[in-house]
Amino acid sequence: MTRTADEFVAELRGLSHRYWGTHPFHQRMHAGDLTRHELRTWAANRWYYQCMLPRKDAAIIGNCPVPEIRRAWLDRVVYHDGRSDADTESGRERWLRLCEAVGLTRAEVLDERHVVPGVRFAVDAYVTFARTRPWLEAIASGLTEMFSGHLMQRRVADMLARYDWISRDDLAYFTNRIEAVSAEGKSTLDIVVRHSVTAEQQDAAIAALSFKCDVLWAMLDAIERAARERSSRSEP
């Protein structure tokens, strides 16, 4: 049976408990319990996710038959990749700034030497999903945006309070995304609700968002395991 718009939105929002903000690794990050090594492992591996986002969004644009949505979605690609290689305010450059702040060199982030197989597999699966599934499902998978604005706001406050060697400028990726990602979340939700007109489409959208939550959770599982293993190897 097709849900009402309110029922559909409530079911989508009900997946917030599966978002990666509740993962133990993120909980430790916000509590100030991560070592510099763990933060470096997180930043270097999440880089792979960040740099693949524009490819995911380009896949959505390529599959979407609606000009209005394609035009709007292009802004996401431009934000992450920048308007040119010299754009120092792109999403990728802001993330690289954070990587350098936690002690990574630009070269070791760009060559992906620290990206672990579990993270690569999860992110590649997400990009493949966007390329191969119907465009509406691919857009619905991005509804984690509904949950991320609040988490980013909290992350900035907690990291500044608990990691005194990280400055507000180092967290520019988050500080400059809080309002934007909240607006994107509202826009994405509107698209999904307007175009999910059958029970099957609504079910597929919910499943897509659930899949994305699994991707993000799997990333943090892999990051946490890698940080723990590398720490144990470095012990005398």
C-alpha positions as CSV (number, residue, x, y, z in Angstrom):
1,M,0.0,0.0,0.0
2,T,1.3,3.5,-0.9
3,R,2.1,5.6,2.1
4,T,1.0,9.1,2.6
5,A,3.8,11.7,2.2
6,D,3.9,12.2,6.0
7,E,4.1,8.4,6.5
8,F,6.8,8.0,3.9
9,V,8.9,10.9,5.3
10,A,8.6,9.5,8.8
11,E,9.8,6.1,7.7
12,L,12.8,7.6,6.0
13,R,13.6,9.7,9.0
14,G,13.2,6.7,11.2
15,L,16.5,5.3,9.8
16,S,18.5,8.0,11.6
17,H,19.5,5.6,14.3
18,R,21.4,3.6,11.7
19,Y,23.4,6.7,10.5
20,W,27.1,6.6,11.2
21,G,26.9,9.3,13.9
22,T,25.9,6.5,16.3
23,H,28.9,4.3,15.4
24,P,31.3,3.6,18.3
25,F,34.2,5.2,16.4
26,H,32.3,8.4,15.9
27,Q,31.2,8.3,19.6
28,R,34.9,8.1,20.6
29,M,35.8,10.9,18.3
30,H,33.3,13.2,19.8
31,A,34.3,12.2,23.3
32,G,37.9,13.2,22.5
33,D,39.2,9.6,22.9
34,L,40.9,9.1,19.5
35,T,44.6,9.2,19.2
36,R,46.3,11.2,16.5
37,H,47.0,8.0,14.7
38,E,43.3,7.1,14.8
39,L,42.3,10.5,13.5
40,R,44.9,10.2,10.7
41,T,43.5,6.8,9.7
42,W,40.0,8.2,9.7
43,A,40.9,11.3,7.6
44,A,43.0,9.4,5.1
45,N,40.3,6.8,4.5
46,R,37.4,9.2,4.4
47,W,39.3,11.0,1.7
48,Y,38.4,8.1,-0.6
49,Y,34.8,8.7,0.1
50,Q,35.0,12.4,-0.4
51,C,36.9,12.2,-3.7
52,M,34.4,9.6,-5.1
53,L,31.3,11.7,-4.2
54,P,31.4,13.7,-7.5
55,R,31.7,10.5,-9.5
56,K,28.6,9.2,-7.7
57,D,26.8,12.5,-8.4
58,A,27.9,12.5,-12.0
59,A,26.4,9.0,-12.4
60,I,23.1,10.3,-11.0
61,I,23.1,13.1,-13.6
62,G,23.9,10.7,-16.4
63,N,20.9,8.5,-15.5
64,C,18.4,11.2,-14.6
65,P,15.9,12.1,-17.4
66,V,14.7,15.3,-15.6
67,P,16.5,18.4,-16.8
68,E,15.6,20.4,-13.7
69,I,17.1,17.8,-11.4
70,R,20.2,17.4,-13.6
71,R,20.9,21.1,-13.4
72,A,20.4,21.3,-9.7
73,W,22.6,18.2,-9.1
74,L,25.5,19.6,-11.0
75,D,26.2,22.0,-8.1
76,R,27.2,19.0,-6.0
77,V,29.8,17.9,-8.5
78,V,31.2,21.5,-8.8
79,Y,31.3,21.9,-5.0
80,H,33.4,18.8,-4.4
81,D,35.7,19.1,-7.5
82,G,35.9,22.9,-7.5
83,R,35.5,25.1,-10.5
84,S,39.2,24.6,-11.4
85,D,42.3,22.9,-10.1
86,A,43.2,26.3,-8.5
87,D,40.0,26.4,-6.4
88,T,41.2,26.3,-2.8
89,E,37.6,26.3,-1.4
90,S,36.4,23.1,-3.0
91,G,35.2,20.2,-0.9
92,R,38.3,18.2,-1.8
93,E,40.7,21.0,-0.9
94,R,39.0,21.6,2.4
95,W,39.2,17.9,3.2
96,L,42.9,17.9,2.3
97,R,43.4,20.8,4.7
98,L,42.0,18.7,7.5
99,C,44.2,15.8,6.5
100,E,47.3,18.0,6.8
101,A,46.1,19.3,10.1
102,V,46.0,15.8,11.6
103,G,49.6,15.1,10.4
104,L,49.2,13.6,6.9
105,T,51.1,14.9,3.9
106,R,49.1,15.8,0.8
107,A,51.1,13.3,-1.2
108,E,50.2,10.3,1.0
109,V,46.5,11.2,1.0
110,L,46.4,11.6,-2.8
111,D,48.1,8.4,-3.5
112,E,45.6,6.6,-1.2
113,R,48.3,4.5,0.4
114,H,46.3,4.4,3.7
115,V,43.0,3.5,2.2
116,V,42.0,0.0,3.5
117,P,40.2,-2.6,1.4
118,G,37.0,-2.4,3.5
119,V,36.6,1.3,2.9
120,R,37.5,1.0,-0.8
121,F,35.0,-1.8,-1.2
122,A,32.2,0.0,0.6
123,V,32.7,3.3,-1.3
124,D,33.0,1.5,-4.7
125,A,29.8,-0.3,-4.0
126,Y,28.1,3.0,-3.4
127,V,29.3,4.5,-6.7
128,T,28.3,1.3,-8.5
129,F,24.8,1.5,-6.9
130,A,24.4,5.1,-8.2
131,R,25.5,4.0,-11.7
132,T,23.4,0.9,-12.0
133,R,20.2,1.5,-10.0
134,P,17.3,3.7,-11.2
135,W,18.2,7.4,-10.7
136,L,15.5,7.9,-8.0
137,E,17.0,5.2,-5.9
138,A,20.4,6.7,-6.3
139,I,19.1,10.0,-5.1
140,A,17.2,8.4,-2.2
141,S,20.5,6.8,-1.0
142,G,21.8,10.3,-0.4
143,L,19.1,11.1,2.1
144,T,21.7,10.7,4.8
145,E,22.0,14.4,4.2
146,M,18.9,14.7,6.4
147,F,21.0,13.5,9.4
148,S,24.4,15.1,8.7
149,G,23.9,18.8,9.3
150,H,23.4,18.3,13.1
151,L,26.3,15.8,13.3
152,M,28.6,18.3,11.5
153,Q,27.7,21.0,13.9
154,R,28.3,18.8,16.9
155,R,31.6,17.5,15.4
156,V,33.0,21.0,15.0
157,A,32.2,21.9,18.6
158,D,33.5,18.6,20.0
159,M,36.7,18.6,18.0
160,L,37.6,22.1,18.9
161,A,36.9,21.4,22.5
162,R,38.8,18.1,22.7
163,Y,41.6,18.3,20.2
164,D,43.4,21.5,21.0
165,W,45.8,21.0,18.1
166,I,43.0,21.3,15.5
167,S,41.8,24.8,14.7
168,R,38.5,26.1,13.3
169,D,40.2,26.8,9.9
170,D,41.2,23.1,9.8
171,L,37.6,22.1,10.1
172,A,36.5,24.3,7.1
173,Y,35.0,21.3,5.3
174,F,32.4,20.9,8.1
175,T,31.9,24.6,9.0
176,N,31.1,25.4,5.4
177,R,28.9,22.5,4.8
178,I,26.5,22.7,7.8
179,E,23.9,25.0,6.2
180,A,24.5,23.7,2.6
181,V,24.0,20.0,3.5
182,S,20.8,20.9,5.4
183,A,19.5,22.6,2.4
184,E,20.5,19.8,0.1
185,G,18.8,17.3,2.5
186,K,15.5,19.2,2.1
187,S,15.9,19.4,-1.6
188,T,16.7,15.7,-1.9
189,L,13.8,14.7,0.3
190,D,11.4,16.8,-1.8
191,I,12.6,15.1,-5.0
192,V,12.2,11.6,-3.5
193,V,8.7,12.3,-2.1
194,R,7.5,13.9,-5.3
195,H,8.7,11.2,-7.6
196,S,8.0,8.1,-5.4
197,V,4.4,7.7,-6.4
198,T,4.0,4.0,-6.0
199,A,4.5,1.7,-3.0
200,E,7.2,-0.1,-4.9
201,Q,9.1,3.2,-5.5
202,Q,8.7,4.1,-1.8
203,D,10.0,0.7,-0.7
204,A,13.0,1.1,-3.0
205,A,13.8,4.5,-1.7
206,I,13.7,3.3,1.9
207,A,15.9,0.3,0.9
208,A,18.3,2.7,-0.8
209,L,18.7,4.9,2.2
210,S,19.2,1.7,4.4
211,F,21.9,0.6,2.0
212,K,23.7,3.9,2.3
213,C,23.6,3.7,6.0
214,D,25.2,0.2,5.7
215,V,27.9,1.7,3.4
216,L,28.8,4.4,6.0
217,W,28.8,2.0,8.9
218,A,31.0,-0.5,7.0
219,M,33.5,2.3,6.3
220,L,33.8,3.1,10.0
221,D,34.1,-0.6,10.9
222,A,37.0,-0.9,8.5
223,I,38.6,2.3,9.7
224,E,38.3,1.3,13.4
225,R,39.8,-2.1,12.7
226,A,42.7,-0.7,10.6
227,A,43.5,1.9,13.3
228,R,43.5,-0.8,16.0
229,E,45.7,-3.2,14.0
230,R,48.2,-0.6,13.1
231,S,48.4,0.6,16.7
232,S,49.1,-3.0,17.9
233,R,51.8,-3.5,15.3
234,S,53.6,-0.4,16.5
235,E,53.6,-1.5,20.1
236,P,56.9,-2.9,21.4
